[in-house]
Structures are given as C-alpha cells and as structure tokens.
C-alpha cells in the first residue's frame, strides 16, 4: 500500500484502516459485503478496546467476546485465537480478524472449513492429527458445551475416530484422511460455522448495539 513497514511491525499494525480501499479489498476476498466490512470494523474497534486499549485484539478480549468472561480458559478458544493470529505475534489485527471470521461464514466453501478444522486439531503443527491431540480437542469441545464424560468414554470416542479415519493405519490422521472422514461425518464441521454472520445486524449484538458493559469485564 505504499507504506514502509519496519521489520518489527506487522502489516495490520502499521497500516491504518482505510474505509474505502480496505473495505473494497476485504469484500472481494471474503463473503462479506462492503457494508458488512464496515460493521465488522466497528465491532473490531469495540473488541480491541474492551480490555487493552491498543487497537488490537488480545486473547482476553476474544474470550470476552465468545464467553463474556475474560478469565474463561478453553483449548478450543486458544486454537481459534491461533487461527486469527496469522502472523503469530499474540495480537489480532483487523485484516486477520475479517479473513479468519470469513472462514466461519455460512457461505464459505466446505473445503475451506475442512482445511481450517484440520488446523484446529493439529495442535502441534506437525501436519497430522495424533491421538493425544484429538483427545485434548474432544475434551475442550465437551467443556465448551458444559459436558463431562468419563475417561473411558472419551477414549472410546478417540479410538472410534481413529478406527474410521486412520485409513493408512499409521497412528495419525493426515489431511487427505481428514477430508474423507469429514465427508462421512459432516457434523464435525458444525463448530466451523457461525450462522448469524449471514446477517451482520445479529452478529455479536451486545457489542455492536451497545458496546461492552463494565459488568462484562468482571471475572
């Protein structure tokens, strides 16, 4: 964009949001319209100033947006944050915010959702999903739903998944095996869609309509 970017400053932190240029560019790269991009920018500004007022979204602020509590810890939330934080600097810029949120849009192709779901489960970034990674994510997803299952039931879920998904029998699930498994079990993509993103008037209404209340910031 013609700006000189220092090595220590990532693009989204160095380049201010330009309502005309950036809105058009992001709309062309995502399922969001230009007016929805503008709404997302308003949302981003409120989220990014809800805990730490630096114009970027930190993990505490994403926790507040999702769980309404800055202290709620969850592996699934951590993995979502990692997806948003594309440049891995511990903060989310506006472009990262929009492009990652677009993955969860109902109109995003299934292939994109499958690929990002694989990244969520690949906790150690090895290019494979291993048994312990799957177990940790199953526990995190159960926790998110306020469900607690006995260890033997969790083990049964993991074992059954590997019996069906690990076609090569090498004790790990690669991307091709994952794609085939999800094709047979589409419910695995349920958490990869946020239905109300189809209508930005309904997305995060407590932030969009009235901003963050001080009571929301209490543990």
N, C-alpha and C positions, 0 to 999 in steps of 0.2 A: 504493500500500500504506500510505498514511497518513504516509509519511516525507517530510520536507522535503529535497529534493535540491538541492544547490548547483549553479550553472552549470558549475563546473569538474569536478564529479564525476559520471560516468555512472552510470546506474541500477544496473548489475550490480556496480559497485564500492561503492556507497553502501548497498545493501540486502543484509544478510546472508542466507544461505540458510536458509530455514525448512523443516524436514524435512516438515512436514505440509502447509502451504499451497502452497509452491513445487512440491513433488513432485506434488501433485494437479493443479496448473495446467499444469505442463510435460507431464504424462502425457496430459492432454486435448488438448494442441496438437501432440503428436508420436506416432509409432508405439510409443514406449517405455511400458512399464508403470510403475507407481509404484515397484515394487521395482527395476526396471532404472534408473530415475532415481536411486535411492539408490546403486546400484552405480556409475553414471556420476559421481555426486558424489564418491565415494571415489576413483575414477580421476582426476577433475579435481584433487582436493586433492594427489594424489601428483605429477601432471604439473606443477601450478602451483608446487610447491616443489622441483622436480628440479634447477633451475639458479638461478633467482632466487626467493627465498622471500618473495613478496608476495601470495600467494593468487590470482594471475592467471597466465594462460599467455602467455609471450612466444614469439617466433618460434624462439628457440634451443630452447625446451622442446618445441615442436611438432616441430622437426627430430629431437630425441632420440626422441620417441615413434614417429615414422614411419621414420627412417633409423638409429636407435640411435647417432647421432653428431651432436653439437651444431654441427659445422662443415660438415656436408653442405649445399651450396647448390644449389637447383634452382628454376627458374622455376615449375614446377608446384606445388611446396611453397609458394612465395610467393603464388600465386593462391589456393591452398586457405586459407592464413592470412587473406588478404583477405576470403574468404567468411565465415570465422569471425568476423573482426573487424568486426562490423556497424556499430559506431559510429566506426570508423576512428581509434581512439586508440592503436593499436600494441600493445594487450593484449586478451586474450580473457577475458571473464567467464563465469560458469557458465551463465547463460541462453543466451548466444551459443554456447557450447560444445555444449549439448544440441540447440538448434534447428538448428544447422548440421550436426551429426553426424547428425541425423534425416534430412537430405537423402540421406545415403548408406545409409540403412536399406533392406534388400531390399523392404520392403512400401510404401515411399514411391512414390506415383504417378509414372509415367514423365514426365508433363507437368512435374512439379516438377524432376525430374532434367534434363530438356532445357533448362529455363529457366536452371538454375544452371550447366549445362555451357556455355551461351552466355556467361554472365558470366565464366566462367573464360577463354574465348578472347578476349573483348572486353577486351584488356589496357589500352587507353587510355580505357575507359569512354565510348565515343562512341555506343554503341547499334548498332554494326556490327562485324563481323569483317573486317579487312582482310588483304591478302596477307602483309604482314610480321608481323602478329600471329599468323596461322596458322603461318607458318614458325617463329617463336620457340617456339610451343607444341608443334609437331611435334618440334623439337629437344629440348625439355625432356622430353617423354614418352619419346622414344628414350633419352635419358640416364638416365631413371629405370629403364629396362629394360636398362641397360648395353649399348645398341646404338649403333653409329656407322655412319652411311650417308654416302656421297659427296654433295657438294653438289648434283650434277646429279640424284641420286635424290630428295633432299629437295625440290628444285624441281619434279620431276615429280609428287610427291605433292601439293604445294600447287596446281600447275596443274590437276591432275585434279580435285581437290576443288572448285576454283572453276568449272571447266567444268561440273560436275554441280550445284553448289549455287547458284551465282550466276545464278538464273533471269532476273533483270532485266538482266543484263549490264552492271551499272554499276560493277564492280570491287570490290564489297563485299557481304557477306552480312548481311542483316537477320534479325530473329528469326523471321519467317514462313518465309523461305528456309531458315533453320537447322532449324526444325521439320520441314519437308518433307524435307530432306536426311537428318536423323537417322532419320526414319521409314523411309527406304530403306536406311539403314546403321546398324542398331541397335547394332552393335559399338562405335560411338563412345561409348556410354554405359557401357561396361564399367568404366571408372575411376570412375564415379559411384555404384558400389555396393560396400559392404564386407560381404561375405557373413556374416561371423561376428557382425555386430551383431544378427543374428536370435537369437543366444544370448549374452547378456552374460557368461556364465561363460567364454567363449572370447575375449572382446574384450580386446586388449592384455594377455594373461596375465602377462607379465613385470612389468607394473605392478600389476595387480590382486592377484596372488597374493603377490608378494614385495617389491614396491616397486622403486625404481631402485637398482641397484648402483653403487657408486663407480666401478667399472671402465667402466660405460656412459658416464660423463661425460667420459672421456678422448678426445681427438681421434684 
